[in-house]
């Protein structure tokens, strides 16, 4: 009996010693203990479903959505997909806060596979534009931290915030109605911003429980996945499974972050006041946070934790392959000399950090590898411009290859009736559908409408209480 015990101890010690000696192989050996978890295979492995490439991501405000947009931009470029981008009159957003219409889409970026720039959601118009099998995704954030971010970020832009004495969040929340005017421009940043972005009525009474319930149900019906910013990596795991993507497709670097000095800590009692003031947003968050964890539980929390760890390890490997030991340096915008890496600053009081490319990092890199590394850290506005240039070039080359009898066929521009309301300035003309890069060429015609648009809780329909004028950022 004693000899048997000694034998087992020797075997155990030998096994551990062997595993430790293998070093890098240890983590993969440990993976074998996750029984029941699917293996992380990459395309084109046999038996894997093709990657789903038609995606509409509603980019909400102050929710880590810029980081997610970067993931989608890079996926599109790697797979030579078309990304719908705004006409230049709309800047880098689809003329937000006006409800989305196909007239806001640059004609050189259609027909699209992916759409991901800021917009006010309009389900009917998006379904005219996007392929029938498009999967709709968005992201939410906990109302307390999100509203603090909105208040700080837009403090010098939103009139409801500008009139608060000393820029005090506490003073605003003591009596929001004293400062908030629902019909002012940029008022959507001061009240139920998520609801507004999703096309809902931000000023609906919190007592209207039926509206809130119907609106949440409509969001759940339209969006296959609602990500949660606080659980970004876990949300990406669900996204990967939903779209049948590889681990490499969801790697990211955090973008559009504030410095710690630009953040305010919430004193006791403020989170509850924020939730009460943004009751529709709070209901959305609570519902879809619970929904996210139900989906994660169905996948298996142990398996999810394993994938999150592998994702983080892969990101670390990618960063080191890009930058070696000189990881990209977080810098305030004023410290970043290269304007291509300088993020937009909302005001002098808020410091948005970006990444400074390490010196001499290009040595030993192929141009393709260096481009991948650059795209990881490039800010939203610069990436949008770069993508528009490359897609316009692709469009013009395609146009030049068309037979003459096709290329000179006259086309009528897309015509979409926008909601009429008092806040739209009559002096602001709608952007033309012909792009500035080319005054000729065919115009994309979206799919025909299927059904009437009613003034109800449907996403993206008219609401007399929520329309605001377009103002460029």
DAFEN-V348522 format. One record per helix or strand of 2 or more residues. SS is the DSSP state (H for helix, E for strand). FROM is the first residue (numbers start at 1). LEN is the number of residues. If there is no record, write none. Layout:
SS&FROM&LEN ; SS&FROM&LEN
This chain:
H&2&21 ; H&25&7 ; E&55&4 ; H&65&14 ; E&83&2 ; H&88&3 ; H&102&3 ; H&107&3 ; E&114&2 ; H&123&7 ; E&135&6 ; H&143&11 ; H&159&4 ; H&165&3 ; H&169&6 ; H&176&4 ; H&187&3 ; H&193&5 ; H&209&14 ; E&225&4 ; H&229&15 ; H&247&4 ; E&257&2 ; H&260&3 ; H&270&8 ; H&279&21 ; H&301&23 ; E&329&4 ; H&333&3 ; H&339&3 ; E&352&5 ; H&367&11 ; H&380&21 ; H&404&4
